[in-house]
Amino acid sequence: MTEKKQKRYPTDRLKLHALLKKKEKELVDLREEVEEIRKLVQQADASAINATAAQYNVTPEQLAEIMKKLYGDKTKPVPELPQSVKDAGRQPAEKEESIDDENA
């Protein structure tokens, strides 16, 4: 029976502020570390793809085509924009008059 021990925080306001700053700094440091690791993972993945392509004497693009033929296209298609968004991008055919135009 493992009981989860509750953390005890200081009751002093200044100590709480110091603890908050410390934890926020730790959080920032952890986020930076995660981003660094994410970049390393991407580099490792790219290196693995390039190594595989070199092993079979093809370009990475040719390897991608081969993989699509073997396993199908696993990428999700980009959905089309909703009609309301398409309509919002169009400029109106007639110029609408504003209140400022009457005074000019």
C-alpha positions, -999 to +999 in steps of 0.1 A: +000+000+000+019+030-013+004+062-001+012+093-022+029+117+001+016+153-002+042+180-007+045+205+021+050+240+010+063+268+032+037+291+046+060+322+044+051+344+015+087+352+006+097+316+007+068+308-016+079+335-041+114+321-040+101+285-046+079+297-074+109+314-092+130+283-087+104+260-102+097+284-131+134+284-139+135+246-137+105+245-161+122+269-186+154+248-184+134+216-190+116+231-219+149+241-235+163+206-229+133+190-245+137+213-276+173+204-278+165+167-276+137+171-302+163+186-326+187+158-319+159+132-326+151+150-359+188+150-369+191+113-360+160+105-381+173+124-410+206+107-408+190+073-407+169+081-438+200+094-456+220+063-446+192+040-457+190+058-491+228+056-495+228+019-486+204+012-515+221+038-538+190+060-542+181+096-532+159+102-502+131+113-526+134+080-545+134+061-512+102+080-502+085+069-535+096+033-530+082+033-494+049+048-507+046+020-533+054-007-507+034+006-478+010+031-493+008+068-486+004+071-448+004+109-448-030+125-440-043+148-468-046+184-459-083+193-456-098+219-478-106+253-464-142+259-453-163+279-477-166+307-451-129+311-450-126+311-488-153+338-490-136+359-464-105+360-485-122+375-515-125+412-520-160+427-524-169+436-560-182+470-550-164+494-527-183+499-496-186+535-484-176+542-448-186+571-426-152+587-432-158+588-470-188+611-465-167+637-447-139+637-473 
